[in-house]
Amino acid sequence: MESQENIQIESQPVADTAPTPPELTITDLVNIRSIVDVAVRRGAFGATEASAVGAAFDKLNMFLNAVAPTKTEEQPPAA
């Protein structure tokens, strides 16, 4: 008969805390906007995809302009 190895699996106690929900920040959305812009300029999308990508980019851009402060608003006025 062949000998069988006993494998012990260490179990760790399960935490009673809820899992952290995924989060998406304004900075993440700004980065996505930049990625799409670079991809379009480099020709990553075909002609048939251009209008859909452009529409999504415009929608994202309008959202970011509405919720994200502009650079002039972030900087305090010079004394």
C-alpha positions as semicolon CSV with decimal commas, in nm:
position;residue;x (nm);y (nm);z (nm)
1;M;0,000;0,000;0,000
2;E;0,104;0,352;-0,067
3;S;0,143;0,590;0,219
4;Q;-0,071;0,899;0,212
5;E;0,049;1,232;0,337
6;N;-0,172;1,411;0,582
7;I;-0,206;1,773;0,485
8;Q;-0,313;2,014;0,750
9;I;-0,483;2,331;0,642
10;E;-0,453;2,613;0,886
11;S;-0,773;2,803;0,914
12;Q;-0,782;3,158;1,025
13;P;-1,081;3,296;1,208
14;V;-1,320;3,483;0,986
15;A;-1,353;3,847;1,082
16;D;-1,702;3,967;1,164
17;T;-1,647;4,291;0,975
18;A;-1,822;4,359;0,648
19;P;-1,604;4,363;0,338
20;T;-1,486;4,702;0,224
21;P;-1,704;4,820;-0,062
22;P;-1,526;4,914;-0,382
23;E;-1,464;5,283;-0,420
24;L;-1,409;5,506;-0,718
25;T;-1,274;5,852;-0,653
26;I;-1,272;6,169;-0,859
27;T;-0,899;6,117;-0,905
28;D;-0,970;5,773;-1,054
29;L;-1,216;5,928;-1,298
30;V;-0,966;6,200;-1,395
31;N;-0,710;5,926;-1,464
32;I;-0,962;5,735;-1,677
33;R;-1,033;6,053;-1,875
34;S;-0,660;6,095;-1,939
35;I;-0,623;5,731;-2,044
36;V;-0,909;5,758;-2,293
37;D;-0,766;6,082;-2,431
38;V;-0,423;5,926;-2,487
39;A;-0,576;5,612;-2,639
40;V;-0,779;5,817;-2,888
41;R;-0,478;6,028;-2,986
42;R;-0,273;5,711;-3,043
43;G;-0,541;5,557;-3,262
44;A;-0,638;5,275;-3,028
45;F;-1,002;5,290;-3,141
46;G;-1,140;5,222;-3,486
47;A;-1,359;5,458;-3,685
48;T;-1,675;5,268;-3,594
49;E;-1,593;5,300;-3,222
50;A;-1,495;5,667;-3,229
51;S;-1,839;5,814;-3,175
52;A;-1,919;5,585;-2,879
53;V;-1,581;5,653;-2,717
54;G;-1,621;6,026;-2,780
55;A;-1,970;6,030;-2,630
56;A;-1,850;5,846;-2,318
57;F;-1,551;6,082;-2,292
58;D;-1,776;6,389;-2,324
59;K;-2,014;6,256;-2,058
60;L;-1,725;6,182;-1,821
61;N;-1,569;6,521;-1,891
62;M;-1,896;6,708;-1,821
63;F;-1,939;6,515;-1,496
64;L;-1,584;6,592;-1,383
65;N;-1,618;6,959;-1,472
66;A;-1,936;6,975;-1,262
67;V;-1,804;6,799;-0,951
68;A;-1,430;6,860;-0,947
69;P;-1,300;7,202;-0,854
70;T;-1,090;7,373;-1,116
71;K;-0,725;7,445;-1,044
72;T;-0,795;7,815;-0,993
73;E;-1,056;7,732;-0,725
74;E;-0,816;7,500;-0,540
75;Q;-0,545;7,761;-0,496
76;P;-0,601;8,032;-0,236
77;P;-0,569;8,390;-0,365
78;A;-0,225;8,544;-0,335
79;A;-0,186;8,787;-0,045
